[in-house]
Amino acid sequence: MPKILVVDDEENIRLLYEIELKEEGYDVMTATTAEEALKLLETYNPDLITLDIRLPGMNGIEFLRKVKEKKRELPVLMCTAYDDYKQDFAVWASEAYIVKSSDLAELKNKIKEFLKK
């Protein structure tokens, strides 16, 4: 079963992604902050990460850089409510940039694409 780590400071988003992705057959772990996610990466070996940009403490772009330094092949999907970061070259290290929506079809399709499920 593919593993997904959801990193988002909004509880409603974490819960929604967790429920929806578990229904799709994924093992899902969530983190509220980038620091929490880094600790989880020591024991939980996800196949993919969904990542918000605006997080308390270390932001998503800094976390993305740290992840790619250690696990370059790990797919990271940026999921944010803000379209304005799309042109920021720092997010280009991610595999996809998805603007949050109540319709999770785009997110689910991207996850399937990167996990070949």
C-alpha positions as a printed NumPy array, in Angstrom:
array([[  0.   ,   0.   ,   0.   ],
       [  1.587,   3.328,  -1.061],
       [  2.293,   5.767,   1.775],
       [  1.485,   9.485,   1.63 ],
       [  2.618,  12.158,   4.071],
       [  0.264,  15.161,   4.199],
       [  1.907,  18.323,   5.576],
       [ -0.576,  21.13 ,   6.212],
       [ -1.258,  23.417,   9.166],
       [ -5.024,  23.488,   8.529],
       [ -6.717,  20.7  ,  10.463],
       [ -9.698,  20.564,   8.074],
       [ -7.404,  20.053,   5.075],
       [ -5.379,  17.346,   6.829],
       [ -8.557,  15.52 ,   7.818],
       [-10.122,  15.858,   4.355],
       [ -6.972,  14.611,   2.585],
       [ -6.557,  11.773,   5.079],
       [-10.134,  10.533,   4.65 ],
       [-10.2  ,  10.917,   0.868],
       [ -6.781,   9.354,   0.286],
       [ -7.446,   6.431,   2.63 ],
       [-10.611,   5.751,   0.608],
       [ -8.359,   5.613,  -2.472],
       [ -6.32 ,   2.871,  -0.783],
       [ -3.336,   4.829,   0.525],
       [ -1.681,   4.666,   3.935],
       [ -1.785,   8.302,   5.126],
       [  0.197,  10.068,   7.842],
       [ -0.262,  13.763,   8.615],
       [  1.928,  16.529,  10.042],
       [  0.994,  20.045,  11.153],
       [  4.444,  21.618,  10.707],
       [  7.52 ,  21.076,   8.583],
       [  9.512,  20.295,  11.71 ],
       [  7.024,  17.56 ,  12.665],
       [  7.189,  16.189,   9.128],
       [ 10.995,  16.037,   9.221],
       [ 10.807,  13.965,  12.405],
       [  8.223,  11.664,  10.81 ],
       [ 10.513,  11.122,   7.815],
       [ 12.994,   9.427,  10.146],
       [ 10.568,   6.529,  10.728],
       [  7.756,   6.859,   8.173],
       [  9.037,   6.317,   4.652],
       [  6.383,   7.869,   2.389],
       [  6.138,   7.264,  -1.332],
       [  4.831,  10.812,  -1.851],
       [  4.364,  14.055,   0.116],
       [  1.606,  16.656,  -0.258],
       [  2.925,  19.946,   1.081],
       [  1.412,  23.318,   1.929],
       [  3.647,  26.371,   1.431],
       [  2.5  ,  28.565,   4.301],
       [  3.327,  26.701,   7.496],
       [  4.198,  27.961,  10.978],
       [  7.946,  27.956,  11.629],
       [  9.761,  26.483,   8.641],
       [  7.726,  27.126,   5.493],
       [  6.958,  24.554,   2.805],
       [  9.627,  25.841,   0.418],
       [ 12.367,  25.378,   3.04 ],
       [ 11.005,  21.915,   3.855],
       [ 10.954,  21.018,   0.141],
       [ 14.631,  21.958,  -0.135],
       [ 15.54 ,  19.792,   2.886],
       [ 13.581,  16.817,   1.536],
       [ 15.136,  17.075,  -1.927],
       [ 18.648,  17.257,  -0.409],
       [ 18.089,  13.871,   1.278],
       [ 15.554,  12.127,  -0.964],
       [ 15.748,  13.649,  -4.429],
       [ 13.512,  10.952,  -5.96 ],
       [ 10.653,  11.411,  -3.453],
       [  7.704,  13.092,  -5.233],
       [  6.469,  16.251,  -3.505],
       [  3.196,  17.867,  -4.58 ],
       [  2.813,  21.479,  -3.493],
       [ -0.809,  22.039,  -2.42 ],
       [ -1.558,  25.642,  -1.574],
       [ -4.42 ,  28.1  ,  -1.576],
       [ -2.132,  30.692,  -3.165],
       [ -1.607,  30.765,  -6.919],
       [  1.075,  33.475,  -6.642],
       [  3.854,  31.047,  -5.638],
       [  3.553,  29.199,  -8.952],
       [  6.135,  31.509, -10.561],
       [  8.589,  31.2  ,  -7.644],
       [ 11.422,  29.07 ,  -8.979],
       [ 11.976,  27.586,  -5.496],
       [  8.778,  25.508,  -5.888],
       [  9.955,  24.129,  -9.227],
       [ 11.79 ,  21.369,  -7.359],
       [  8.367,  19.928,  -6.579],
       [  6.73 ,  17.528,  -9.017],
       [  3.444,  19.468,  -9.187],
       [  1.816,  22.68 ,  -7.989],
       [ -1.855,  22.313,  -7.118],
       [ -4.12 ,  25.127,  -5.976],
       [ -6.333,  23.84 ,  -3.162],
       [ -9.932,  23.201,  -4.051],
       [-12.893,  21.394,  -2.541],
       [-12.675,  19.143,  -5.611],
       [ -9.758,  16.785,  -4.997],
       [ -9.815,  15.281,  -8.5  ],
       [ -6.656,  17.087,  -9.647],
       [ -4.78 ,  16.095,  -6.486],
       [ -5.891,  12.464,  -6.738],
       [ -4.961,  12.308, -10.432],
       [ -1.49 ,  13.723,  -9.76 ],
       [ -0.951,  11.256,  -6.917],
       [ -1.97 ,   8.355,  -9.177],
       [  0.343,   9.663, -11.9  ],
       [  3.374,   9.76 ,  -9.597],
       [  2.599,   6.526,  -7.766],
       [  1.435,   4.67 , -10.894],
       [ -1.652,   3.415,  -9.04 ]])
